[in-house]
Amino acid sequence: SWTSPILARWQGSMQIIINANPLAAGYDAQSGKELWSHESVTGEVAPSPAFDNGRVYVANEYSRLAAIEIGPPAKLLWEVDEDLPEVSSPLVVDSLLFVATSGGTLVCRHAATGEKLWSQEYDEGFYASPVLVQDRVYLMDNHGLMHVFKCSSRYQPLADNPLSEPSTCTPAFLEGRIYIRGDKYLYCIAE
């Protein structure tokens, strides 16, 4: 697995959640004890898991996107095998799940059912993961164009901002600033 683990608070305790071949699993952050696991995706896994309200979302290109209710025991809620990310991690916000592919497709699904709500094709693919800031989602394509759209069940584009160089990294947001690593430079953008 190439993924980064995530931390999730559930039922009063912290879990470390991983996405790897072949298991997604949750571990107690204090003891390291495995709390649940479920066969999830195959291949060289790069996208990190996403978590919301007792559900874990895992994905990998040439495998599947799956929603798992954490346990014990863990239970598969739904799965799809189209529009899968190669590197970009999914973003879940309440009832919405956003997935960006290396082929340039952005898909919004209903998080509880997996139903595709909308999809948008872009000229470039995505390695960076979508990031939520207030009610907006920011998504950097591999050419260095930051796509900004409303976090909504219908596609509402707000802006496309060029960086002037390629970028394959997820931007970081802190105290009114955006930090972006391009191929050559590290940028800090603020008012």
Sequence and secondary structure as in RCSB ss.txt:
>XXXX:A:sequence
SWTSPILARWQGSMQIIINANPLAAGYDAQSGKELWSHESVTGEVAPSPAFDNGRVYVANEYSRLAAIEIGPPAK
LLWEVDEDLPEVSSPLVVDSLLFVATSGGTLVCRHAATGEKLWSQEYDEGFYASPVLVQDRVYLMDNHGLMHVFK
CSSRYQPLADNPLSEPSTCTPAFLEGRIYIRGDKYLYCIAE
>XXXX:A:secstr
     EEEEETTEEEEEEE SSEEEEEETTT  EEEEEE   SS  S  EEETTEEEEE TTS EEEEE SSS E
EEEEE SS  SS   EEETTEEEEE TTSEEEEEETTT  EEEEEE SS   S  EEETTEEEEE TTSEEEEEE
SSSS  EEEEEE SS   S  EEETTEEEEE SS EEEE  
